[in-house]
Each structure stands twice: as structure tokens, then as C-alpha cells.
């Protein structure tokens, strides 16, 4: 019994760690774009397309991986998918042309799609209903920390080395992740809710997909993640905004890149609140099936004013040693948070902004799990991930388009400030989606619980 519980906990841990890698890859690109563009002799806009291609490859392939999980053991699929993205990202470090980096990043996205669908499916089959929001907050926080880690890794290793180093490091770590998969345990579908005595023999059928897409709660969940990711997808450009603000204070590009990476990481510390908001969502949901939706709508809405305010705060009187080693710069940044009122204000605003944003992921995933049957969750998350990725792609493309327009009238960093602020407006309709879906949640969740209890009684 203890051995089985250990395997379950180990499996959950590995799947959550795996979730971070998708966002590590995404986080690598923005700080490296200027270096890659210079080395490969391409313009920055073209590399933005590479980042978008990676995101789209991840989302579209996740649907295919979800389909494969119906036919083959999910553990084997995770190993194959991880091997694909590990090899692809390692090969990215050998890119000597735009075409090569594009192909290798598409390959990386294809492998990462496995995490999005099969990883989520495995995780939700192990999570008991009462702790769904809390455990899924770990998944959401892993993604957030992944993006931060990618940004820091890129910022710290590139200044004194080639831009290829971060890709080599992540690829190398990926091989150890593959080894960790050998010891995970394949869950029984529906195990967390129905507790079947035998195998869960219900599978997704093609005819179910249309009903799944048109399900009332799913429609709003898909639309919500699309709209929200237009806003939050643009946030990967925050380090670039910081770079221009820091250079505006007279610092070199090398120092600005290091400082921006540190600030981006420090200013996302509020994401730790994801644990609490996932737990809070569980408590609200036990009182009413509308509770989680109402709670998340509130925090998504207040995320907007905090981020917009953050963008406009200047880095006046920033005192950082120029062209020094990374540790000395980090100590100086931490000191600035306490003695420079402008940096203090930025820290406080970012703390509230990232904390409010962190409430979305665990509760959104918990709702998606609540309103779909176990055999539908993998494909439902794959479709949702497609909308998620399309939102991030639109957000990134929106940054490029708006920058092109605003740059004719404003210089950096003001063009970035106005661009990122405009895109945060999409958080308003994103919050409204939660309000609209609340009535559907009650009907859909009761239906799923009824079906699962009926199946558990038959086996």
C-alpha cells in the first residue's frame, strides 16, 4: 500500500516538473532574440514568428497526442514525446540559419504537445475531487516558474557565452527527465472519482468530440483561455521593456539583459499564491458549483490595473554596478527594492499582479476537469490548449503589430509601455466568461458526478 502511494506521489511530481519545460522553452526566446538575430543575420520580427510557430506546433500536436493516448499506453507516449522535444531543443543549439532554427523549434513544439494533453490527463486521473484546485495549482506554478527559469537562464548564460548555451543546457536536462519516466505509474482512467475495481473501459468516441466542443461550460472555458492569453501571452515581452528602461538610465546592453532577467523573476514571486487560490477555489466550490468561477473572475479582472500600473512606473535613480558579475548585480537589485521607492513600487505592483494572475490557472484547469468525463479530459485539454496557444500567438503578434504602429510616434520604452497596456484590456472579457459559464457549471458538474457514480456502481 505504501509502495503504491509512493509511486502515485512520484508520478504526480514528475508530471508537474514536466509542465515547467514547455514554459522554459517559451521563456528562453525573448531575452535571446537580439543575439540570435545578430548571429543568424535575420530581423527580430522573423524570430517572433519562430516563437509563434513553436507555440502553435505545441497546441496542434497536443490534439494528435490526445488521440494516440486512446490507443497506446500513456507512459510510453510521454517518453516518446519527451525524447522528441529533448532532441529537437538540443539540435536548436546547432542552428546556423533561420530555416534550421525554425524546423528544430517546430519539432520541439511537437514533442511538448505531449505534455499538454497526456500529462494533464494522467495528472487529473490521480487527483481527488476535493483537492483538485490545490494540486493543479502546482501544475500552474510549475509553468510560471518554467517561464521565469527560461528567462533567467537565457539572461545569465548568454552575456558571457553564446546564445546556444541555454538550449544545450535544457536539452541535456531533458535526457534525465526521460529516465525519470521509467518509474512512473500508469493510472486507471477515472480512478480519482469513481474508484473502479477493474479497469475503466470507457473511451472517447469520435461522435463525442462535437458534443464536447459545444458543451456549455467548455465553450466559455475555451473562449476564456483564448482571451486571457492574448493579454498574458504578451507578458513575455516584459524583460524587453525592462531592458529599454534600464538602458534609458545609461546602462550597457549586457548589464540591462542581466538585470531584466533578475527583475522579471523577482517580480513574478506573487505567483506562489497559486497554492492558496487553488485551495480557496476548492473551498468556494464545495459551497456552490458557481463558487470557483466567481472567485476566478474577480482575480482575473483586478490583474489588469496592477499590470498596467506596473508598466508605467519609471526606473528612476536605479543604481546598479555596470558590467559586473551576476552575483554583485543581484545583490544590488535586492538592495534597490528596499531603498529606491520607484523599484519598491514596481515590486509591490508586480506582487499583486502576479498573485492575482496566478488564481486563474489552477481554477481554470479544475473547472475543465470537473465538467468533463475522464475519457474526455485529454482531448478537452488539448482543444483548450489550442485556444490557449492561439491566444498567446495573437498576443505576441499583437505586440509586433502595435509596436510597428506606435513606434512611429513613440520611442522605447514608451512604445512597449503603451503596447503591453492595450493588450491587457482583453482581461475584461476573459473575466466575463467566468461569470457567463457559472450557470453551465452547475448542470455539467452534476451530470459528470452522476455518470461516474453510476459507472462505479456497475463494476
RAJO-V277771 format. One record per backbone hydrogen bond with DSSP energy under -0.5 kcal/mol. NH is the residue of the N-H (numbers start at 1). CO is the residue of the C=O. If there is no record, write none. Layout:
# RAJO-V277771
nh=NH co=CO
nh=NH co=CO
This chain:
# RAJO-V277771
nh=5 co=1
nh=6 co=2
nh=7 co=3
nh=8 co=4
nh=9 co=5
nh=10 co=6
nh=11 co=7
nh=12 co=8
nh=13 co=9
nh=14 co=10
nh=15 co=11
nh=16 co=12
nh=17 co=13
nh=18 co=14
nh=19 co=15
nh=20 co=16
nh=20 co=17
nh=21 co=17
nh=21 co=18
nh=22 co=18
nh=23 co=19
nh=24 co=20
nh=25 co=21
nh=26 co=22
nh=27 co=23
nh=28 co=24
nh=29 co=25
nh=29 co=26
nh=30 co=26
nh=31 co=27
nh=32 co=28
nh=32 co=29
nh=33 co=29
nh=33 co=30
nh=36 co=32
nh=37 co=33
nh=38 co=34
nh=39 co=35
nh=40 co=36
nh=41 co=37
nh=42 co=37
nh=46 co=43
nh=47 co=43
nh=48 co=44
nh=49 co=45
nh=50 co=46
nh=51 co=47
nh=52 co=48
nh=53 co=49
nh=54 co=50
nh=55 co=51
nh=56 co=52
nh=57 co=53
nh=58 co=54
nh=59 co=55
nh=60 co=56
nh=61 co=57
nh=62 co=58
nh=63 co=59
nh=63 co=60
nh=64 co=60
nh=65 co=61
nh=66 co=62
nh=67 co=63
nh=68 co=64
nh=69 co=65
nh=70 co=67
nh=71 co=68
nh=72 co=68
nh=77 co=73
nh=78 co=74
nh=79 co=75
nh=80 co=76
nh=81 co=77
nh=82 co=78
nh=83 co=79
nh=84 co=80
nh=85 co=81
nh=86 co=82
nh=87 co=83
nh=88 co=84
nh=89 co=85
nh=90 co=86
nh=91 co=87
nh=92 co=88
nh=93 co=89
nh=93 co=90
nh=94 co=91
nh=95 co=92
nh=101 co=97
nh=102 co=98
nh=103 co=99
nh=104 co=100
nh=105 co=101
nh=106 co=102
nh=107 co=103
nh=108 co=104
nh=109 co=105
nh=110 co=106
nh=111 co=107
nh=112 co=108
nh=113 co=109
nh=114 co=111
nh=115 co=112
nh=116 co=112
nh=117 co=113
nh=118 co=114
nh=119 co=114
nh=120 co=115
nh=121 co=117
nh=122 co=118
nh=123 co=119
nh=124 co=120
nh=125 co=121
nh=126 co=122
nh=126 co=123
nh=127 co=123
nh=128 co=126
nh=129 co=192
nh=131 co=128
nh=132 co=129
nh=135 co=131
nh=136 co=132
nh=137 co=133
nh=138 co=134
nh=138 co=135
nh=139 co=135
nh=140 co=136
nh=141 co=137
nh=142 co=138
nh=143 co=139
nh=144 co=140
nh=145 co=141
nh=146 co=142
nh=147 co=143
nh=148 co=144
nh=149 co=145
nh=150 co=146
nh=151 co=147
nh=152 co=148
nh=153 co=149
nh=154 co=150
nh=155 co=151
nh=156 co=152
nh=157 co=153
nh=158 co=154
nh=159 co=155
nh=161 co=157
nh=165 co=162
nh=168 co=164
nh=169 co=165
nh=170 co=166
nh=171 co=167
nh=172 co=168
nh=173 co=169
nh=174 co=170
nh=175 co=171
nh=175 co=172
nh=176 co=172
nh=176 co=173
nh=177 co=173
nh=178 co=174
nh=179 co=175
nh=180 co=176
nh=181 co=177
nh=181 co=178
nh=182 co=178
nh=182 co=179
nh=183 co=180
nh=184 co=181
nh=187 co=185
nh=191 co=188
nh=192 co=125
nh=193 co=190
nh=194 co=190
nh=195 co=190
nh=195 co=191
nh=201 co=199
nh=203 co=201
nh=208 co=205
nh=209 co=205
nh=209 co=206
nh=210 co=206
nh=211 co=207
nh=212 co=208
nh=213 co=209
nh=214 co=210
nh=215 co=211
nh=215 co=212
nh=219 co=215
nh=220 co=216
nh=221 co=217
nh=222 co=218
nh=223 co=219
nh=224 co=220
nh=225 co=221
nh=226 co=222
nh=227 co=223
nh=228 co=224
nh=229 co=225
nh=230 co=226
nh=230 co=227
nh=231 co=227
nh=232 co=228
nh=233 co=229
nh=234 co=230
nh=234 co=231
nh=235 co=232
nh=236 co=233
nh=237 co=234
nh=238 co=235
nh=241 co=237
nh=242 co=238
nh=243 co=239
nh=244 co=240
nh=245 co=241
nh=246 co=242
nh=247 co=243
nh=248 co=244
nh=249 co=245
nh=249 co=246
nh=250 co=247
nh=251 co=246
nh=256 co=252
nh=257 co=253
nh=258 co=254
nh=259 co=255
nh=260 co=256
nh=261 co=257
nh=262 co=258
nh=263 co=259
nh=264 co=260
nh=265 co=261
nh=266 co=262
nh=267 co=263
nh=268 co=265
nh=269 co=266
nh=271 co=268
nh=272 co=269
nh=273 co=270
nh=274 co=271
nh=275 co=272
nh=277 co=273
nh=278 co=274
nh=279 co=275
nh=280 co=276
nh=281 co=277
nh=282 co=278
nh=283 co=279
nh=284 co=280
nh=285 co=281
nh=286 co=282
nh=287 co=283
nh=288 co=284
nh=291 co=288
nh=294 co=290
nh=295 co=291
nh=296 co=292
nh=297 co=293
nh=298 co=294
nh=299 co=295
nh=300 co=296
nh=301 co=297
nh=302 co=298
nh=303 co=299
nh=304 co=300
nh=304 co=301
nh=305 co=301
nh=306 co=302
nh=307 co=303
nh=308 co=304
nh=309 co=305
nh=310 co=306
nh=311 co=307
nh=312 co=308
nh=313 co=309
nh=313 co=310
nh=318 co=315
nh=320 co=318
nh=324 co=321
nh=329 co=325
nh=330 co=326
nh=331 co=327
nh=332 co=328
nh=333 co=329
nh=334 co=330
nh=335 co=331
nh=336 co=332
nh=337 co=333
nh=338 co=334
nh=338 co=335
nh=339 co=335
nh=340 co=336
nh=341 co=339
nh=344 co=340
nh=345 co=341
nh=346 co=342
nh=347 co=343
nh=348 co=344
nh=349 co=345
nh=350 co=346
nh=351 co=347
nh=352 co=348
nh=353 co=349
nh=354 co=350
nh=355 co=351
nh=356 co=352
nh=357 co=353
nh=358 co=354
nh=359 co=355
nh=359 co=356
nh=360 co=357
nh=361 co=357
nh=362 co=358
nh=363 co=359
nh=364 co=360
nh=365 co=361
nh=366 co=362
nh=367 co=363
nh=368 co=364
nh=369 co=365
nh=370 co=366
nh=371 co=367
nh=372 co=369
nh=376 co=373
nh=377 co=373
nh=377 co=374
nh=378 co=374
nh=380 co=376
nh=381 co=377
nh=382 co=378
nh=383 co=379
nh=384 co=380
nh=385 co=381
nh=386 co=382
nh=387 co=383
nh=388 co=384
nh=389 co=385
nh=390 co=386
nh=391 co=387
nh=392 co=388
nh=393 co=389
nh=394 co=390
nh=395 co=391
nh=396 co=392
nh=397 co=393
nh=398 co=394
nh=399 co=395
nh=400 co=396
nh=401 co=397
nh=402 co=398
nh=403 co=399
nh=404 co=400
nh=405 co=401
nh=406 co=402
nh=407 co=403
nh=408 co=405
nh=409 co=406
nh=410 co=406
nh=414 co=411
nh=415 co=411
nh=417 co=413
nh=418 co=414
nh=419 co=415
nh=420 co=416
nh=421 co=417
nh=422 co=418
nh=423 co=419
nh=424 co=420
nh=424 co=421
nh=425 co=422
nh=426 co=423
nh=427 co=424
nh=428 co=425
nh=429 co=425
nh=430 co=426
nh=431 co=427
nh=432 co=428
nh=433 co=429
nh=434 co=430
nh=434 co=431
nh=435 co=431
nh=436 co=432
nh=437 co=433
nh=438 co=434
nh=439 co=436
nh=441 co=437
nh=442 co=438
nh=443 co=439
nh=444 co=440
nh=445 co=441
nh=446 co=442
nh=447 co=443
nh=448 co=444
nh=449 co=445
nh=450 co=446
nh=451 co=447
nh=452 co=448
nh=453 co=449
nh=454 co=450
nh=455 co=451
nh=456 co=452
nh=457 co=453
nh=458 co=454
nh=458 co=455
nh=459 co=455
